[in-house]
Amino acid sequence: MMVITSPGEMTRYSSDALQRGERIGLVPTMGCLHEGHLVLMREGRRRSAVLVASIFVNPTQFGPGEDFARYPRNFERDCAMLQTVPVDVVFAPEPSAMYSPDAQTFVDVGEITSGLCGPHRPGHFRGVTTVVAKLFNIVKPHLAVFGEKDFQQLRAIQRMVRDLNFDVEIIPVPIVREKDGLAMSSRNAYLSSAEREDALALSLAIRAAREKHRAGPCCAEEIVFAATRVLNRMKGIAIEYVEAVDAETLARHPSLDRPILVAIAARVGKTRLIDNAVLQP
Ligand code: PAF
């Protein structure tokens, strides 16, 4: 497994692979890998001759007061995990190699980023789509794998790829959960053992929403109510939002004959967690 830190060197590596006619897969990450990431990697491995994993804690997607500085980093351990997949190349640039101080071009996806996490994390999705566009240009992948846990991110990237004609196939992978249901996330590492217990309320709330939807025709408000009631029972949880939206457009007031995304963001202590499910009609 090679480690490349220079964007120029990464592009040269990819250009050589393209000349050999090899299919390149990319799994973008911010490191602090867990089993959920490995599931993405295995999906990428299955579909590509050359698999690149990027590890880059992207400063532009963190707002002021967010956890950029304390975001968990563990490069050695990440590399050991990637070797088990196996991944061919780890692309791990420094922020200064990715952003020149006078950079003034950003990729901003509109409507789809305006709801859910958008208002709570101003600038976040602009940072995500900008860095993903840069990674696509640097790595030149045929396909890129993203988890459905960050569902709004996935939809924003899919929209960017469509709107800007990126020739990259986006492969979504379902949420990977711990045995007790908690969605895997690098930020789970922040949780104390008491908070870890409280955090279970998110997946229980998603389950309650799913059961409500499955029990018979119900509107978005009833789905939201079923999830909120579970979260409210847990004292340690501060709800940021619980919403039921159209799973494709992320627009409010979803039509009941289309897939609905139920999505939650909540703080457990100081840690912000998200969870979601797509409810099929
Ligand atoms: O989902 C993440 O880990 C990040 O948002 C991504 C896609 C790697 C961009 O920095």
Residues whose N, C-alpha, C, O or C-beta is under 5 A from the ligand:
A	BS01	PAF	P28 T29 M30 F56 N58 V128 V131
